[in-house]
Amino acid sequence: MFTIEHEFDATVVTLVDDGEIPLKEDVTINAFASQVTIEQLDPRTETVMRITLSNAQLRDLQAALDLPEGSYMFEGKTP
C-alpha cells in the first residue's frame, strides 16, 4: 500500500509494508525540485534515518533497475 500527498514544496510518497510478518517500518519519499529524500524509522534507535539523492542519482537509480550487471555512464543530454 502507498499514499501520495502534494505539499507546498514536495510530493510525498509513503510506502506501507503490507507484506508478510515481520513488517518493516513505513518508507517516506519526499520529492523536491532539486533532490529526493528517503526516510525510515529505525525501530532499534527510534531515530529516522534519511538518505538524500540528487536528481542525477535518482535518474541513475531508475535506469539501473532495468539494466544488467555492469558500469554505466550517461553521455550527452540528460534523459
C-alpha positions, 0 to 999 in steps of 0.5 A, a space after each residue: 500500500 502507498 499514499 501520495 500527498 502534494 505539499 507546498 514544496 514536495 510530493 510525498 510518497 509513503 510506502 506501507 509494508 503490507 507484506 508478510 510478518 515481520 513488517 518493516 517500518 513505513 518508507 517516506 519519499 519526499 520529492 523536491 525540485 532539486 533532490 529526493 529524500 528517503 526516510 525510515 524509522 529505525 525501530 532499534 534507535 527510534 531515530 529516522 534515518 534519511 538518505 538524500 539523492 540528487 536528481 542525477 542519482 535518482 535518474 541513475 537509480 531508475 535506469 539501473 533497475 532495468 539494466 544488467 550487471 555492469 558500469 554505466 555512464 550517461 553521455 550527452 543530454 540528460 534523459 
